[in-house]
Amino acid sequence: MKFHIIAAKDLKILMRDRNALLLMFIMPIFVISVTGLALSGSFSQDIGIDVLVVDLDNGEISKGFVEFLEEIDILDVDMESNEFAARERIRNQEYGRLIIIPQGFTESVMGGQNSELLIITDPTEKDANTVVEKIVEGYASRLSTNVVVVKTVAAYGVPVYNKEQIYEVVDVADQFTQPPPVQVVTESTSTRLEDFSPFTQYVPGFAIMFLLFTTIGVGSASLLKERESGTFRRLVTAPISKPEIIGGKIASTFFRGFVQLTVLLIFGHVVFDLNLGSSVVALIVLISAITLTSTGLGLLVAVFVTTKDQADSVSTMIVLIMSAMGGSWWPLFIMPQFMQDLAHLTITAWAMDGFYDLLYFDLGLAGILKEVGVLLLMTILFFGLAISRFRFE
């Protein structure tokens, strides 16, 4: 087999092309570094949900509720004494949420009377509003237990002669609600879970995007360039079989893509402490599958276009669409479900799923079998279509 001769020839040409090497390594490293550092705040564990609170009661229960809110790390709680001023600040979007504790709130809870906490929200911040609502509902549920206890005592005619006795009943009931008798315990399916940093997203994300530019863009364009220059015609007349010519082209594109993706991941690991998982074998298998699939797509593009300029345009469009849809530029999980489903028509989405499984969940080889399997099916489809339509004339 002489396909290695073709591959070696292409790689020698690459090594002499400084611009190509710049696009393969220096440009991706620059983009990954700038994007990861600039957007690191987007992945902070401190969400910082602003909440404005008006306490019109100033009683024991209301003060306890405010202290409860202030102890929650993700809430930035500010106090406002004037309800009308607070409502105006919400309308002016100085704050996204306002909680109003009504006058007589403590007395109502202690006396077993119904009461309510009012939350006013900015409708454009639905996710943050939901978080605050769940927090307030959880605390209100505890208070509701106290109200139910007082009502139950009264319903059974147990003599309670003064307010101090009511407070004692409520205090005893509160002791049985902390911790709650029925609790929800959540366990991760992974035995190891790494911290999700911006570089967990952007190192593999942009590395995949630039890999696609190499294997789809450069791979297809180089083949058409040789056709236009007549080099490919001379290869066909040389004592090398046609399968060896195609094999050499595939091997050279695969090799440069594999090296590029590997170098970029190692860069992320060394410079930004990116976790690469505990299985080197799994990482190599995933890199190989992604590179082989994109190489097949590059060959398919070369088959369906006729000139190098067309290959450049079509491959750029394909890479940008797959990068945007597939999760190179932002995490897939922030997208609507129908967009996530569409994304999995792309190489990028399955590649990013695989990297999440390795770099974040550390699931090893068994954890990426699904992603690798889908990528290999895409590889068979791309190479099958490309080779069936390939013309050597």
C-alpha positions as CSV (number, residue, x, y, z in Angstrom):
1,M,0.0,0.0,0.0
2,K,1.4,3.4,-1.0
3,F,-1.2,5.7,0.5
4,H,1.3,6.9,3.0
5,I,3.3,8.4,0.2
6,I,0.4,10.7,-0.7
7,A,-0.2,11.5,3.0
8,A,3.4,12.3,3.6
9,K,3.5,14.6,0.5
10,D,0.5,16.6,1.8
11,L,1.9,16.9,5.3
12,K,5.3,18.2,3.9
13,I,3.4,20.9,2.0
14,L,1.5,21.8,5.2
15,M,4.7,22.1,7.2
16,R,6.0,24.7,4.7
17,D,2.8,26.7,4.8
18,R,3.1,29.1,7.8
19,N,-0.3,30.6,7.3
20,A,-1.9,27.1,7.5
21,L,0.0,26.3,10.7
22,L,-1.1,29.7,12.1
23,L,-4.7,28.9,11.5
24,M,-4.3,25.4,12.9
25,F,-2.7,26.3,16.3
26,I,-2.1,29.9,17.0
27,M,-5.5,31.3,16.1
28,P,-7.5,28.7,18.0
29,I,-5.2,29.1,21.1
30,F,-5.8,32.9,20.9
31,V,-9.6,32.5,20.5
32,I,-9.9,29.9,23.3
33,S,-7.9,32.1,25.7
34,V,-9.7,35.3,25.1
35,T,-13.2,33.8,25.1
36,G,-12.6,31.7,28.2
37,L,-11.1,34.5,30.2
38,A,-13.7,37.1,29.0
39,L,-16.7,35.0,29.8
40,S,-15.5,33.3,32.9
41,G,-18.0,35.3,35.0
42,S,-20.9,33.6,33.0
43,F,-20.0,30.3,34.7
44,S,-19.7,31.6,38.3
45,Q,-21.5,29.6,40.9
46,D,-22.6,32.9,42.5
47,I,-25.7,33.7,40.4
48,G,-26.4,36.9,42.3
49,I,-30.2,37.2,42.1
50,D,-31.2,40.7,43.3
51,V,-34.2,40.8,45.7
52,L,-35.7,43.9,47.3
53,V,-37.6,43.4,50.5
54,V,-40.1,45.6,52.3
55,D,-40.9,44.5,55.9
56,L,-44.1,46.3,57.0
57,D,-44.4,44.0,60.0
58,N,-41.0,44.2,61.7
59,G,-42.1,41.3,63.9
60,E,-40.3,38.2,65.1
61,I,-41.4,36.1,62.2
62,S,-40.8,38.7,59.5
63,K,-37.3,39.4,60.8
64,G,-36.5,35.7,60.9
65,F,-37.7,35.5,57.2
66,V,-35.4,38.3,56.2
67,E,-32.4,36.7,57.9
68,F,-33.2,33.4,56.1
69,L,-33.1,35.2,52.8
70,E,-29.9,37.0,53.6
71,E,-28.2,33.7,54.5
72,I,-28.8,32.3,51.0
73,D,-25.6,32.8,48.9
74,I,-27.2,33.3,45.5
75,L,-29.5,36.1,46.7
76,D,-28.5,39.7,46.9
77,V,-31.0,41.1,49.4
78,D,-31.6,44.8,49.9
79,M,-34.2,46.4,52.3
80,E,-36.6,49.2,51.5
81,S,-38.8,50.8,54.1
82,N,-41.3,52.5,51.8
83,E,-43.6,50.2,49.8
84,F,-44.4,52.8,47.1
85,A,-40.8,53.6,46.6
86,A,-40.0,49.9,46.3
87,R,-42.7,49.3,43.7
88,E,-41.3,52.3,41.7
89,R,-37.8,50.8,41.8
90,I,-39.2,47.5,40.4
91,R,-41.0,49.4,37.6
92,N,-37.7,51.2,36.8
93,Q,-36.0,47.8,36.6
94,E,-33.5,48.6,39.3
95,Y,-34.4,45.2,40.8
96,G,-36.0,42.2,39.3
97,R,-37.9,41.0,42.3
98,L,-39.7,42.6,45.3
99,I,-41.0,40.8,48.4
100,I,-43.5,42.6,50.6
101,I,-44.1,41.3,54.1
102,P,-47.5,42.7,55.2
103,Q,-48.2,44.5,58.4
104,G,-49.4,42.1,61.2
105,F,-47.7,39.1,59.5
106,T,-46.1,37.8,62.7
107,E,-49.4,38.1,64.7
108,S,-51.3,36.3,62.0
109,V,-48.9,33.4,61.9
110,M,-48.8,33.1,65.7
111,G,-52.5,33.4,66.0
112,G,-53.2,30.7,63.4
113,Q,-54.6,33.2,60.9
114,N,-54.1,33.0,57.1
115,S,-51.7,35.5,55.6
116,E,-49.7,36.0,52.5
117,L,-46.3,37.1,51.2
118,L,-46.4,39.2,48.1
119,I,-43.8,38.8,45.3
120,I,-43.6,41.3,42.5
121,T,-41.4,40.2,39.6
122,D,-39.9,41.5,36.3
123,P,-41.5,39.1,33.7
124,T,-38.4,39.2,31.5
125,E,-36.3,37.3,34.2
126,K,-38.3,34.1,34.4
127,D,-35.5,31.7,35.6
128,A,-34.4,34.0,38.4
129,N,-38.1,34.6,39.4
130,T,-38.7,30.9,39.6
131,V,-35.7,30.4,41.9
132,V,-36.9,33.1,44.3
133,E,-40.5,31.9,44.2
134,K,-39.4,28.3,45.2
135,I,-37.3,29.7,48.1
136,V,-40.1,31.8,49.4
137,E,-42.6,28.9,49.0
138,G,-40.3,26.6,51.0
139,Y,-40.1,29.0,53.9
140,A,-43.9,29.7,53.7
141,S,-44.5,26.0,53.9
142,R,-42.7,25.9,57.3
143,L,-44.8,28.8,58.5
144,S,-47.9,27.1,57.3
145,T,-47.1,24.1,59.6
146,N,-47.2,26.5,62.6
147,V,-50.5,28.0,61.5
148,V,-52.0,24.5,61.1
149,V,-50.8,23.5,64.5
150,V,-52.4,26.5,66.2
151,K,-55.7,25.9,64.3
152,T,-55.6,22.2,65.2
153,V,-55.1,23.0,68.9
154,A,-58.0,25.4,68.8
155,A,-60.2,22.9,66.9
156,Y,-59.8,20.3,69.6
157,G,-60.6,22.8,72.3
158,V,-57.2,22.6,74.0
159,P,-57.1,25.6,76.4
160,V,-54.7,28.3,75.3
161,Y,-55.1,31.2,77.7
162,N,-52.7,33.8,76.4
163,K,-50.3,34.8,73.6
164,E,-47.3,33.4,75.4
165,Q,-48.8,29.9,75.3
166,I,-49.5,30.3,71.6
167,Y,-45.9,31.2,71.0
168,E,-44.8,28.1,73.0
169,V,-47.0,25.8,70.8
170,V,-45.6,27.4,67.7
171,D,-42.0,27.0,68.9
172,V,-42.5,23.3,69.7
173,A,-44.1,22.7,66.3
174,D,-41.2,24.5,64.6
175,Q,-38.7,22.2,66.3
176,F,-40.3,19.2,64.6
177,T,-40.1,20.9,61.1
178,Q,-36.3,21.4,61.2
179,P,-35.0,19.4,59.6
180,P,-38.1,18.4,57.7
181,P,-39.4,14.9,58.5
182,V,-39.5,14.1,54.8
183,Q,-36.5,15.2,52.9
184,V,-35.4,14.9,49.3
185,V,-31.8,13.6,48.7
186,T,-30.2,13.9,45.3
187,E,-27.3,11.8,44.2
188,S,-25.2,12.2,41.0
189,T,-25.0,9.3,38.6
190,S,-21.3,10.0,38.3
191,T,-18.8,9.0,41.0
192,R,-16.7,11.9,40.1
193,L,-17.9,15.4,39.1
194,E,-15.4,18.1,38.1
195,D,-16.0,21.8,38.5
196,F,-17.6,23.3,35.4
197,S,-15.4,26.2,34.3
198,P,-15.6,28.3,31.2
199,F,-12.7,26.3,29.7
200,T,-14.7,23.1,30.1
201,Q,-17.0,24.6,27.4
202,Y,-14.7,26.8,25.3
203,V,-11.5,24.7,25.0
204,P,-13.3,21.7,23.4
205,G,-15.9,23.9,21.8
206,F,-13.6,26.1,19.8
207,A,-11.1,23.3,19.3
208,I,-13.9,21.3,17.5
209,M,-14.8,24.4,15.4
210,F,-11.2,24.9,14.2
211,L,-10.9,21.2,13.6
212,L,-13.9,21.4,11.3
213,F,-12.2,24.2,9.4
214,T,-9.2,22.0,9.0
215,T,-10.8,18.7,8.0
216,I,-13.8,20.1,6.1
217,G,-12.5,23.4,4.8
218,V,-8.9,22.8,4.1
219,G,-9.4,19.1,3.4
220,S,-12.0,19.6,0.6
221,A,-10.2,22.7,-0.8
222,S,-6.8,21.0,-1.1
223,L,-8.3,18.2,-3.1
224,L,-10.0,20.6,-5.5
225,K,-6.9,22.8,-5.7
226,E,-4.9,19.8,-6.9
227,R,-7.6,19.1,-9.5
228,E,-7.5,22.7,-10.8
229,S,-3.7,22.7,-10.9
230,G,-3.5,19.4,-12.7
231,T,-1.6,17.6,-9.9
232,F,-4.4,15.2,-9.3
233,R,-4.4,14.1,-12.9
234,R,-0.7,13.3,-12.7
235,L,-1.4,11.3,-9.5
236,V,-4.0,9.2,-11.3
237,T,-1.5,8.4,-14.1
238,A,1.2,7.5,-11.6
239,P,1.8,3.8,-10.5
240,I,-0.6,4.3,-7.5
241,S,-4.0,2.8,-7.3
242,K,-7.1,5.0,-7.0
243,P,-8.0,3.7,-3.6
244,E,-4.4,4.5,-2.4
245,I,-4.8,8.0,-3.7
246,I,-8.1,8.5,-1.8
247,G,-6.6,6.7,1.3
248,G,-3.6,9.0,1.3
249,K,-5.8,12.1,1.1
250,I,-8.0,10.9,3.9
251,A,-4.9,9.9,6.0
252,S,-3.2,13.3,5.7
253,T,-6.4,15.2,6.6
254,F,-7.1,12.9,9.5
255,F,-3.6,13.2,10.8
256,R,-3.5,17.0,10.8
257,G,-6.9,17.1,12.4
258,F,-6.0,14.6,15.1
259,V,-2.8,16.5,16.0
260,Q,-4.6,19.8,16.0
261,L,-7.4,18.7,18.3
262,T,-5.0,16.9,20.6
263,V,-2.6,19.9,20.9
264,L,-5.5,22.3,21.7
265,L,-6.8,20.0,24.5
266,I,-3.3,19.6,25.9
267,F,-2.9,23.4,25.8
268,G,-6.2,23.8,27.8
269,H,-5.0,21.3,30.3
270,V,-1.5,22.9,30.8
271,V,-2.5,26.5,30.7
272,F,-6.0,26.6,32.1
273,D,-6.0,23.4,34.2
274,L,-8.7,21.8,32.1
275,N,-9.5,18.3,33.4
276,L,-9.1,15.7,30.6
277,G,-10.7,12.9,32.5
278,S,-9.1,9.8,34.0
279,S,-9.1,7.7,30.8
280,V,-6.5,8.5,28.1
281,V,-7.8,5.7,25.9
282,A,-11.3,7.2,26.0
283,L,-10.0,10.6,25.1
284,I,-8.0,9.2,22.1
285,V,-11.0,7.2,20.9
286,L,-13.3,10.3,21.0
287,I,-10.7,12.5,19.3
288,S,-10.3,9.9,16.6
289,A,-14.0,9.5,16.1
290,I,-14.6,13.2,15.8
291,T,-11.7,13.7,13.4
292,L,-12.6,10.8,11.2
293,T,-16.3,11.9,10.9
294,S,-15.3,15.5,10.0
295,T,-12.8,14.1,7.5
296,G,-15.5,12.2,5.8
297,L,-17.7,15.3,5.6
298,G,-14.8,17.2,4.1
299,L,-14.5,14.5,1.3
300,L,-18.2,14.7,0.7
301,V,-18.0,18.5,0.3
302,A,-15.2,18.0,-2.2
303,V,-17.4,15.6,-4.2
304,F,-20.5,18.0,-4.5
305,V,-18.6,21.2,-5.4
306,T,-16.5,21.8,-8.5
307,T,-14.0,24.6,-7.5
308,K,-11.8,25.5,-4.6
309,D,-13.7,28.8,-4.1
310,Q,-17.0,26.9,-3.8
311,A,-15.4,24.5,-1.3
312,D,-14.2,27.4,0.8
313,S,-17.7,29.0,0.8
314,V,-19.7,25.8,1.4
315,S,-17.4,24.5,4.1
316,T,-17.3,27.8,6.0
317,M,-21.1,27.9,6.0
318,I,-21.3,24.3,7.2
319,V,-18.8,24.9,10.0
320,L,-20.4,28.0,11.3
321,I,-23.9,26.5,11.3
322,M,-22.7,23.4,13.1
323,S,-20.7,25.4,15.6
324,A,-23.6,27.7,16.5
325,M,-26.2,24.9,16.6
326,G,-24.0,22.2,18.1
327,G,-22.7,23.9,21.2
328,S,-19.2,25.3,20.3
329,W,-20.1,28.8,21.2
330,W,-22.4,28.2,24.2
331,P,-23.6,25.2,26.2
332,L,-26.3,23.2,24.6
333,F,-28.3,23.0,27.9
334,I,-29.1,26.7,27.7
335,M,-30.9,26.2,24.4
336,P,-34.6,25.3,24.0
337,Q,-35.3,21.6,23.8
338,F,-36.3,21.7,20.1
339,M,-33.0,23.4,19.4
340,Q,-31.1,20.7,21.3
341,D,-32.9,18.1,19.3
342,L,-31.9,19.8,16.0
343,A,-28.4,20.2,17.2
344,H,-27.9,16.5,17.4
345,L,-28.1,16.4,13.6
346,T,-24.5,17.9,13.7
347,I,-21.1,16.5,14.4
348,T,-20.5,19.2,16.9
349,A,-23.3,18.3,19.3
350,W,-22.3,14.7,19.6
351,A,-18.6,15.7,20.0
352,M,-19.5,18.2,22.8
353,D,-21.6,15.5,24.5
354,G,-18.7,13.2,24.4
355,F,-16.3,15.8,25.9
356,Y,-18.8,16.7,28.6
357,D,-18.9,13.0,29.5
358,L,-15.1,12.8,29.7
359,L,-14.1,16.3,31.0
360,Y,-16.9,17.0,33.4
361,F,-18.6,13.8,34.4
362,D,-15.4,11.6,33.9
363,L,-17.4,8.6,32.7
364,G,-14.6,7.0,30.9
365,L,-14.8,4.9,27.7
366,A,-18.1,3.3,28.7
367,G,-19.7,6.7,29.1
368,I,-18.9,7.8,25.5
369,L,-19.9,4.7,23.6
370,K,-23.2,6.2,22.4
371,E,-21.5,9.4,21.1
372,V,-18.7,7.5,19.4
373,G,-21.3,5.1,17.9
374,V,-23.3,7.9,16.4
375,L,-20.1,9.6,15.1
376,L,-19.0,6.4,13.4
377,L,-22.4,6.0,11.8
378,M,-22.0,9.5,10.4
379,T,-18.6,8.5,9.2
380,I,-19.9,5.5,7.3
381,L,-22.6,7.7,5.7
382,F,-20.3,10.5,4.7
383,F,-17.6,8.2,3.3
384,G,-20.1,6.0,1.6
385,L,-21.8,8.9,-0.2
386,A,-18.5,10.5,-1.1
387,I,-16.8,7.4,-2.5
388,S,-19.8,6.4,-4.5
389,R,-19.9,9.7,-6.2
390,F,-16.1,10.3,-6.5
391,R,-14.8,10.9,-10.0
392,F,-11.1,10.7,-10.9
393,E,-11.5,12.5,-14.2
